Amino acid sequence: MFKIMVRLGMAAGAALLAMAFALPASPAMASGKACDYNTPVVTCDEVNGSGLVIEYMLGSFGNGAQPTVPAIHIELSGPQGLIKNCPQTNVLGFTTIYCRWSPAADVPGGYYCTTAWQNVNGSYYDVGRACVDVHR
């Protein structure tokens, strides 16, 4: 009787293991991180969620050297355009600024991007852009 139970247990375990390898991984994805490295500065985009649900999106701009990088603001955008503009600030050496959007909701699929803009005498220049593809 014991041998039959062991064999049944081994067979069930083998079947479960085979199923684990046979089932495809879910293609749903609303999480990821991408960075644009423009030494000594870096712009990053981080998206956290599942499927087409974004819990939050976090954009960042880091200054990895001296001196201060003046007049930077972070813009968050998606497939339907502008999501959020965060306040302009001077980014001190060896510091990072952040811009966060927390919809915790279903969103259209596509690219969600963080762009760092620098204001130079009233004109804005793209100094870094990173995107994450949100899809099912």
C-alpha positions, 0 to 999 in steps of 0.5 A: 500500500505504501509503494502505491501511495509513493508512486501516486505521489510521484506521478502527481508531482511529475504531472504538476511539474510538467504543467508548470513548464507547459503553461505559458507565462502571462504576457501581461505587463505594466511593470518595468524600468528604463533609464537614459544615461547622459553622463553625468545625468540620468533620466529614469522611468519606472512603472509598477502594476500588472496588465494594463493597470498602473499602480504608479509611475515614477520619473526621476532625474539624477545629477551625478556630478557637480555643479548644479543643473539649473531649471529642470522639470520632469514631464510624465506622458503616455499614449494619450499625451501629457499626464503630469508636469512637476515643478521646475527646480535646480538639481544640486550635484549628486542628488535626484528629483522625482515626479510621481503619478499614482492612478491605480487604474486601468490605462490604455496600452502603449509607451509611458515616458519620463522626459527631463526638460531644462529651461534655458532663457525661456526655451525648453530642451530635452535633456533625457527621456526614458519609456516603459511599454505597458501592454497586456 
